[in-house]
Amino acid sequence: MFAQQYGAKFPKAVVKLVDDEDVLLAFYDYPAEHWIHLRTTSPIESTFVTVRLRTKVTRGAGSRSAALAMTFKLIESAQERWRAVNEPHLVALVRAGARFPRGEFIEREVSAA
């Protein structure tokens, strides 16, 4: 229906969206309790923004070892402000391959062999 409605006006965009639908909607394969963490900005970028700001102010750290030490300490201090994951017990289920269609846990049916 989406492709029929918008395909004539935006053919390239519709092809891209239809081809990558599973990747675009992967967000909903995780527990609903974790969605707030997935919607946030890049965790890597938010971690290193502190490092980037400090290196701009100091105009470099001088040596490679000093840069590594400064980066380690800045990330270590940023770690104290990280938000904990909601429902951490669900992380083990996600890693084990549990299914969460639309954010709700679906237990696997035991098949009789």
Secondary structure, DSSP 8 states (H G I E B T S, - for coil): -HHHHHTTT-HHHHHHHHHTHHHHTGGGGS-GGGHHHHSSS-HHHHHHHHHHHHHHHHT--SSHHHHHHHHHHHHHHHHTT----SSTHHHHHHHTT-B-GGG--B-------
